[in-house]
């Protein structure tokens, strides 16, 4: 203890850091270290599971956001050990601290907390219900999409409050949504939210629901492809959908199992349509940036995918695979291969990429791509695209 007293007296930074992160350090020493000016020492105290409760409570009001976040992470890591009646008081105390952090003034703290508990089934339910209503997408979305603590009643109540579109879309992506939740999402009448729901293969949609969506889908092109891929489509619904979707989607419908020969032959004839309905004004020539931008404005995912496939010299299925994981770097690499501008690449990240705005890669200062050629080649190779340049493409 005399050595510890000497360290505190001399204020040796390295020695104080060592004490602060050592779980064998006496609680009273950790308390003293939690109040000294050196941020890196307080940060280690905040992360130390041996830090006494009183010090943790004081650190929750620390001026450094990373220290408050470190306390939150530590408390979340302790939750599995606070189970049972004997730990009820400790769990109540942990819940109170986490709820305080869930309302922290710094969004970075709330984001770290949301990431720490997004898949936990041991987190306090009150905490999850608070985080999912946060005004920041990167706090609410991970909870809305992944938290196992949100049941169907919670989700229906949340949908009724009309949270951010990003939160609604995250709910639509959840595994195993109940029918009531799905229909509540559709009732919001947001095209992108419904599109996210239609892409969710784990949710079952009633035939009547699909029939209604197909009736409304003619001018809502963002629904066309996900509707085409729904396993629940009856032959009658396939026939109705094929009357207005693009030729490449009719081909997908024709490839479904269980269709009669009559329907299959009809779909084959429809699939022979030219790309003119998909890309207005484009004949044999490749689509320009202007055509692609118009397709983005129309929210025509089929048109964007077809245009990129033509310009990049790859098939449409590969283009759809690149957009699926919402990787901004992969989308930029595809745009560069297609001889498109970095500005348009940023638009493609928004749609059909659905990359959250904070994660999008903007053009560089001179309008160039911020990624180097080697990194772009790596991202393309991950999708099986040869790294040789694509055929020359017009960019006007």
N, C-alpha and C positions, 0 to 999 in steps of 0.2 A: 504493500500500500504506500510505503514511503517512496518507492520508485514512481508510482502514479502521481503522488503529490508533487514530486519533482518535475514530472512531465508537464503537469498543469501549471506549475509555477514558471517554468522556462518557456512555456507555449511553443514547444518544438512541434511544427506542423506535421512532420512525418510520424512522430511518435503519437500525436493526438489522433491522426487518421487511423493508425494501427489499433489504438484503444477503441475508437469509435465503431470499428467494424468487427471487433472480437466479441463473440457471444458470451465469452467468459468474463468480460469486464463487469465490475460491480454496478448494479443499477444506479447507485447514487453518483458514480462517476459518469455514467452515460447521461444522467440528468444534467450534470454540470456541462458536459460537452455539447448537449443539445442547445445550450444558450450562449455559446461563444460566437464571435463574429465570423469565423472562417466558414464559408458556405460548404466547402467540400467535406469538412468535418461533420457539420450538422447533417449533411446528406447521408453520410455513412451511419450516423446515429438513427436517422429516420428509417433506414433499411434494415437495421439490426433487430432481429426478433426478440432480443433480450432487453430492449429499451423499455423502461417502465411506462405504465399507462399514463401517468401524469406528464411525462416528457412528450409522449405521442400527442396528447391533447394540446400541449403548447405548440408543438411543431405543425399541427393542423392550421395554425394561424401564422405560420412562418411567412415572411415576405417573399421567399423564393418559391416559385410554382413547382419546380422540380422536387423540392423537399416535401411539399404537401402531397404531390403525386406518389413519391416513394413511400410515404406512410400508407397511402391508400393501397398500393400494390401489396405491401406487407400484410395489411389486415386481410385482404382477399386471400392471400396464401395461407393465412391462419384459419380461415373459415372451416376447412375440413376437420380441424382439430377442436372445434367448438361445438361439437354435436352432443346431444344428450342433455338430460335434465340438469346435471351438475354444472354444465357450462352455460346455462340459460342467461345468467347475469352477464357473463363475458360476451355472449353473443349479442345481447341487447346493447352493450356498450359499443361493440364493433359496428352494429347496424347504425347507431347514432352517429358515429364518426364517418361512416361511408355516406350517409345521407347528407352530412355537412359538405363532404367533398363533391357530391353529385350536384350541389348548387354553387360550386366554387366560381369565383369571378373570372378565373382564367380558363378558357375553353380547352387549353392543352391538358389541364388536370382532369377535366371531365372526359376528354377523349381517352386518356390513358386508363381511367377507371372503367369506361365502357368496354375497352378492349380486354381488360383483365377479367370482366365478368360475363362477356357476351355468350359464352357457351356453358357457363357454370350452372349447375342445378342446386348449388348450395348457397348462392348469393341471396341476400334478403329480398323478398318479393317487392317490398316498398322501394328498394333501391332500383330494381329493374323498371318498375312502373314510373319512377321519376326520370331515369335516364332516357327511356323510350319517348318521352315527351319533350326532350331537350330541343332547343331551337337550332342547334348545330347538327348538320347532317352526319358528320363523322362521330357524333355521340349517339344519336338516335338510331341511325340505320343499322349498325352492327347488332344492337339489341333487338330491334324489330325483326331482323332477318333470322337471328340465330338463337335467341334466348329460349331455353326449354321451359322456363318458368311462365311464359305467357300462354295461357290456354285460349280456347276459342272465344270464351266470354270476354276475356281481356282484350282480345284483338277486335272483336265486334264493337266493344265500347270505344276503343281507340279510334277505329275507323269513323265512328259516328262523330268524333270530335274534329274530323277533317284536319289531320296533321299535315306536315309538309308532303308534297308529292313524292319526294325521295323516301320518306318513311312508309308511305302507302305502297310504293313499288317494292320496298324491302319486305313488307308483309306478304306481298304477292309472290315473292320468291321463296317463302318458307316451305320446308318439306311437310307434306301431309296435311295441308290445310283442310279444314272441314268445309262442307258445302255451304253452310251459313256464312262463314267468313268470305268464301269466294264470291258469293252473291252480294255480300255487303260491299266488297271491293268494286264489283261491276256497277253497283248502284251509284258509286261516286261519280261515274261518268267522266273519267279521265282516260284518254286514249292510251297514254303510255303505261298507266297502271294496269289497265286491262291487258295490254300487250304483254307485260311482265307476267301476269297471271296465266295467260295462254301459253307462255313458254314453259311454265312450271309443269313438268310431266308427272309430278307426284300428287297433283290435285285432280280429283274426278269432277268433271263438269257434266251436268244433266243435259240430255238431248235437247230439252226445251230451251235451256240457257244458250247452248251452241246455236240453235236455230235462230234465236233472237239476235245473237251477235253477228251471225252471217247476214241477216237481213240489214243490219246497220253497217256492215263492213265495206260495202262497195267503195265508199269515199274515204275509208280509214285504212290506208294502205299498210300502216304499221301492224295491222292485225292479220294481213293476208298470209304471210308465211307461218306464223305460229298456229293459225287456224288450220292450215294445210297439214300440219304435223300432229294434230290432236288424234289420239288413238280412238276416242269415242265416236268419231264421225260415222254416221250411218251412210249407206249408199245414197239415200235421198239427200243428205247433207253434202256429200261429195259432189253430187250433180249440181246442187244449188251454188256451191262455192266455185266450181269450175267455170261458171258462166262469166265471171268477171276478174279472176286472178290472172297474173301474168303467166306466160307460156311455160316458163321454167317451173312454176308451182303446179301447173296442170300436170307436168311430167311427174312431179312427186306424188300427186294424187293418183295418177295412173299406176304407179309402182306399188300401191297399197295391196295387201292381201285381202282376199274375200270379196272382190268385186266381180260382178257378172261380166261375161264376155261383151255384152251389149254396152255396158257402161265403160268398160276398158277401151273398146273400139272408139267410142265417142270421145273419150279423153285423149286418145292418140291423135284423133283428127284435130282437136282443139290445140294440142301441143305444137302443131305445125305452124301456128301463127308466127309471124315475124316479130322481131323485137320492137317494132314501131310503137305499139301501145305502151311498152315499158319505157322506152326512151324516145319521147316525141322529138321529131326533127333529126333523128339519127338514122342514117341508112347504113350502107356497108362501112362508112368511115367510123373511126373511133369517136366516142363521146368526148366532148371538151369539158374543161373545168366548169364552164357556164352550164352545160347540161347537168353535170353532177350537182352543182350548187342548187339548181332548180329542183332536182329530185330530193335534196335534203330539205328544202323549204316545204315541199309537198309531203314530207315524211314518208317518201316512197322507198322503203328498204329494198324492195326487189330491184328498183331502178338503180340505186346506188351500188348494190352488190354486182349487178350485171355490168354496169359501166366500169367498175374497178377490175372485174375479171377480164374484160376486153382490153383495158389499157395495160394491165400488169401481165397479161399472157398466162393467166392461171384459170382454173375452173371456179365456178361460183361457190361450190361447196367449200373449197379452201378459203375463199374470202369470208364466208360465214363463220368458219372455224376461227379465223383470226379475230373477228369481232366478238366472238362468244366470251372469252375470258376478260374482256374489258381492259386489255393491256394497251396503254397509250403508246408504248414504244413499238409494239408490233404493228399497230395501226399506222404510225408514222413511217415505219419501214415499208409497209405496203404502199402507202401514198408516194413515197420516194421512188419505189420501183415503177409505179404507174406514171412517173414524170409529172406529179402534181406538186403544187406549191405547199410550203409549210403552213401557210395560212389556211388552205383548204384541209390540210391534214388535221389542224386543230378543230375545224368544223366537223370532220368525220369522227373525231373522238367523242364529240357531243352526240352526234347521230350519224350512223346507227350504233356507234360504240358505247353510248351511255356511260362514258367515263365521268365520274364526279368532277366538277369544275376545278377543285383544288389540285387534282391529280393530272390534269391535262398538260401536255407539253406545248407551249406556245412557240411561234417562230422566233428565231434569234434576232438580234438587233438589226441585221441587214436583211431580214426576211428569210434567212437560210434555216435549214434543219439544225437543231442543237445536237443531234446524235451524229457520231462519226460513222463512216461507211462500214467499218468492221463490225460495230455493234448492230447496225441495220442488217448486215448479212447474217449475223448470228440469229436474229429474231426471225428472219425469213426461213433460214434453214430449219428452225424448230418446227415449222409447218410444212417441211418437205419441199420448199421452193428453191429451185436452183439459184445460185447467186450470180449467174450471168445476167447482164442487163436485159430488161424486158424489151420487146419490140418498140421501136420509136413510136411515140404517141403525141398527138397534137395537144397543146395546152391552152389554146385560146379560149 
